[in-house]
């Protein structure tokens, strides 16, 4: 059901530093909380004088801060949705490209291994044609849920790049460790649904471990080519069996 292509490097993995905090968005809006006091200075030439005036200004500032927090949370939610595949709940291609840039820089800076896995479903079109797109969508959802279950939370990344193409980005993992993750994914899929066992549905995967002096673009292309080679090899093997 699963076949992979890629180097089997044995460099030991090292722990990766914690994720950096998400950059603040629209933080400057909090400055608006001081507007009521600035208005008093402009209009009266002084700050509030009576307790009642101070309470009024503080309440106004607090309301502004609450509104700013609401705007920022909604803004961040929109940004997050723009990076999520709605069917599987995984990161989409935009999120993948951003993660590649971040993890590539991190691996270079800390001299840690980084592995990339490209995955493509074999004979997925036949599932759609035979059982309908609803069944096909369920297969994609299953693979997404299995990937989330088998990778390390808050460390590894899983993406649906489009159609039946998926990717795994595994910081701190060698190619051999990435192969082990793929094996667990295949076994989990087989336990989850018999369609992964009795149908021609399968997974072709290519594994690449970041090499010295390799650019991020070359890294991605190598994983993609490894997956393509695996898929071509499996297609030829299937054609040879059906011709017998």
VENSULDA-V710782 format. One line per field, one symbol per residue. phi: phi as a letter, one per 30 degrees, with the letter a starting at -180 (. if undefined). psi: psi as a letter, one per 30 degrees, with the letter a starting at -180 (. if undefined). burial: # if it has 9 or more other ideal C-beta (glycine too) atoms within 8 Angstrom, else .. Layout:
BEGIN
phi: ???
psi: ???
burial: ???
END
This chain:
BEGIN
phi: .bbbbldcdcdddbdcddddddddchddddddddeedddddddciadeccedddddddddddddddddddddddddddddddccdddciddcdddddddedddddddddchcdbcbbcbbddidedddddcjdddddddddddddddddccddibdbbbcdkhccbbbcbdicdddddddddddddddddddadddcccddabcbbcbcecdidddddeddddddddddddddddddddddddd
psi: ekklklkikgkkklkkllklkkkkkgffffffffeeeeeeeeefgllkeleeeeeeeeeeeeeeeeeeeeeeeeeeeeeeefgkjfefglkaeeeeeeeeeeeeeeeeeghllkkkkkkkkkgeeeeeeeflfeeeeeeeeeeeeeeefflkkgelkkkjfkbgklkkjjkgkleeeeeeeeeeeeeeeefekfffeflgklkkkkkkkklkgkleeeeeeeeeeeeeeeeeeeeeeeeeeff.
burial: ######..#...#..#.........#..#...#.###..##......#....##.##..###.##..#..##..##..#...###.##.###..##.####.##.##..#.#############.###......###.##########.##....######...###############.######.###....##..#.##########........##.##########.###..#......
END
